[in-house]
Amino acid sequence: MNLSILEKFKLYTIPLLHPKALRMFLFGFTAGLPLLLIFSTLSVWLLKSGVERSTITLFSWVGFAYSFKFIWTPLVDNIKLPFIHKLGHRRSWLLLSQLMIIASLIFISFTDPKITLIYTVIGAVCIAFSSATQDITVDAFRIESAPKKLQGALSSMYLAGYRIAMIVSGAGSLWIASFLGADTYNQHVWQTVYQIMSLFMLSGIITIFFTEEPKIKRNITKNNNEKIRFFISFLFGLSGFILCHIYFKNIFANKEPIIIFFNEFLKIISCLTTFAVIIFILIKINFINSQAAKNAYAKPILEFTNRYGSSAIAILLLIALYRISDVVLGVMANIFYLEKGFSVSQIATYSKFFGTIATIIGGIIGGLFAVNVGTIRSLFIGALLSLIGNLLFSWLAISQANTNILAFVITIDNIASGFAGATFVVYLSSLTSIKFTATQYALFSSIMLFIPKLIAGYSGTISTFFGYPLFFIFTASLGIPVLLLIILVGKITKIRSRF
């Protein structure tokens, strides 16, 4: 049956008003609020406090909490929380994670990176860990609370809430900072900003008490000993990672940017190796039960590989690289705007306000395309638009500091980002089995962020070496392999496509 464009539009928009979709909008808001507070907004705070560019971009590594969240996902999936478990499994974990975010935001507000940078780092890590835990629960809640026919609507509303939260934590926080006098560094300005942002998290807590628990039967074992040991093992491994990073001695003393980059690359490889060795030793001494580890982590992976067979590798590679150009550029965006000569209030207006509105528009268009055109083709369009958006930043880099050019580039780039993001969420949801909802989705989203965040941590060094115009061309070129992968995945899988 052929439907008119208006009829298709009605079929898509009516589910957006479903109560579950509206509640998902509010959960999307609480999920999106912490993100910019530990990335772009934090980068402005750090730059104003006098922290070096290369150090600021290394702060993007706190995002590894999102990349490694699959490690503690079995705890979130299986451990029943004391005292608040009567709310239901997912709702109780949502409440805990949101309270943790509020506490972490208040903690970081009392730090001063100009004097005690390490406490700011600890605060950012706590926010990222709490936010990643919330993401695990919200993603599982979204997939479990509605049938597949509503997933597109829930994903779109989730992303809309997420992006509006980014207006609040991005443009809103910078507007407040600018109003309070952020152009001259004052720690009390940023203390007020982060404490105000913590109040917005209360919207998620209120929503929890007006939300039903998903009707999914759970076989939660009473013995949580093994799961707690998994988490302790992760903390041991993370401690080894951090200590290795602190005490790693550079092999080459040369201060050239390319040598610094090479030293940093060896450092991160050494840190990851240290993490892996610690986990291996803990398994060997039976601190971690190998069979329990296999049940927690191997079963969800095996279910996915059995379902997709030989095409699983290509799909995982696509997941790992799809958002790479956006993430690598995004870490440098605010630093670039400031060094280009734009003020904090201009960044708030054009990048964080109008830019985020453009992202929401792009997300709605991306959702419509995913439903009516096909997921694979929409993924391709999103990746192509992202590549073009990154190239436009090169034009901005060689132009005068003109707000009209800034507005145009940000609008195109954010529409592309919103389009790609909405399509990608629908795609990841379609790959997830209801039997392993939280673990599989957490694994997919962790894979999605690991490589981009790893490279993004060096974006300050790369941009210093090449200069901004070539740096943005470099980020655009990262999207070319993604386009080729999408074509490959579209051919070798049974996912509906119109290639």
Secondary structure, 3 states (H helix, E strand, C coil): CCCCHHHHHHHHHHHHHCHHHHHHHHHHHHHHHHHHHCCHHHHHHHHHHCCCHHHHHHHHHHHHHHHCHHHCHHHHHHCCCCCCHHHCHHHHHHHHHHHHHHHHHHHHHCCCCCCCHHHHHHHHHHHHHHHHHHHHHHHHHHHHCCCHHHHHHHHHHHHHHHHHHHHHHHHHHHHHHHHHCCCCCCHHHHHHHHHHHHHHCHHHHHHHCCCCCCCCCCCCCCCCHHHHHHHHHHHHHHHHHHHHHHHCCCCCCCCCHHHHHHHHHHHHHHHHHHHHHHHHHHHHCCCCCHHHHHHHHHHHHHHHHHHHHHHHHHHHHHHHHCCHHHHHHHHHHHHHHHHHCCCHHHHHHHHHHHHHHHHHHHHHHHHHHHHHCCHHHHHHHHHHHHHHHHHHHHHHHHCCCCHHHHHHHHHHHHHHHHHHHHHHHHHHHHHCCHHHHHHHHHHHHHHHHHHHHHHHCCHHHHHHHHCHHHHHHHHHHCCHHHHHHHHHHHHHCCCCCCC
